[in-house]
C-alpha cells in the first residue's frame, strides 16, 4: 500500500470514528482542516503525506470527548500501526498531534514545518463564519449562552471570542495562514458589532473601536 492509499485508508477510519461527534470537532472539522492544510502546503512547502495524515488525525482523541483525557497520540498510533510507514514519519506525526493544540501552547515542543502548517489549518478553522458557528455549537454542548447581559464576564460564546479566538492570529506560523486569518477576524469583529447593536447592549470594552486621535 503506497502513501496515497494509506492516507485514504486512515481518512476512512477517522471519518467512521468521528461520524457521531459534534460540537465543532467532528469529521466536518477534520475535513476542513485537511483542505486548509493542503492549501497552505501549496504556498509553504513541506512533506505532503505527513501533513495529510497529521491533519486527519489531529483531533481523533480530543480530551473533550474522552472524559478530559487527551488520547489523540495514543489513538493515532493505534490507527497508523497496521500500515508499514517509515518509523521516522510515524514519529513526526505523533509529535505533531501531541503538540499543536491551543491548550498546550505554553508547554508544547517546537513543531516542524509540517506541524506548523497543520497547526495553522486547525486554528484557521476557529475563525470566520465557521468559527462563529463552532462557537455557538460548542456553547450548546457546554450549556453556555452566547451572551448573558446579566453576567457579561461569565462563560459565554462572546467571552470565547475575547479570550481565545481574537488571539489566534498572533499565534499563527505561516504568512499564508496570517493573510487568511486577517480577513476572517475582520468579519468576526463586524459580526459582534452588529450583534450588540441588534440586542441593544453596550459594547464590551475590548470590542470598542479605538477613538481616532
Residue, then its C-alpha position, 0 to 999 in steps of 0.5 A: x500500500x503506497x502513501x496515497x492509499x494509506x492516507x485514504x485508508x486512515x481518512x476512512x477510519x477517522x471519518x467512521x470514528x468521528x461520524x457521531x461527534x459534534x460540537x465543532x470537532x467532528x469529521x466536518x472539522x477534520x475535513x476542513x482542516x485537511x483542505x486548509x492544510x493542503x492549501x497552505x502546503x501549496x504556498x509553504x512547502x513541506x512533506x505532503x503525506x505527513x501533513x495529510x495524515x497529521x491533519x486527519x488525525x489531529x483531533x481523533x482523541x480530543x480530551x473533550x470527548x474522552x472524559x478530559x483525557x487527551x488520547x489523540x497520540x495514543x489513538x493515532x498510533x493505534x490507527x497508523x500501526x497496521x500500515x508499514x510507514x517509515x518509523x521516522x514519519x510515524x514519529x513526526x506525526x505523533x509529535x505533531x498531534x501531541x503538540x499543536x493544540x491551543x491548550x498546550x501552547x505554553x508547554x508544547x515542543x517546537x513543531x516542524x514545518x509540517x506541524x506548523x502548517x497543520x497547526x495553522x489549518x486547525x486554528x484557521x478553522x476557529x475563525x470566520x463564519x465557521x468559527x462563529x458557528x463552532x462557537x455557538x455549537x460548542x456553547x450548546x454542548x457546554x450549556x453556555x449562552x452566547x451572551x448573558x447581559x446579566x453576567x457579561x464576564x461569565x462563560x459565554x460564546x462572546x467571552x470565547x471570542x475575547x479570550x481565545x479566538x481574537x488571539x489566534x492570529x498572533x499565534x499563527x506560523x505561516x504568512x499564508x495562514x496570517x493573510x487568511x486569518x486577517x480577513x476572517x477576524x475582520x468579519x468576526x469583529x463586524x459580526x459582534x458589532x452588529x450583534x450588540x447593536x441588534x440586542x441593544x447592549x453596550x459594547x464590551x470594552x475590548x470590542x470598542x473601536x479605538x477613538x481616532x486621535 
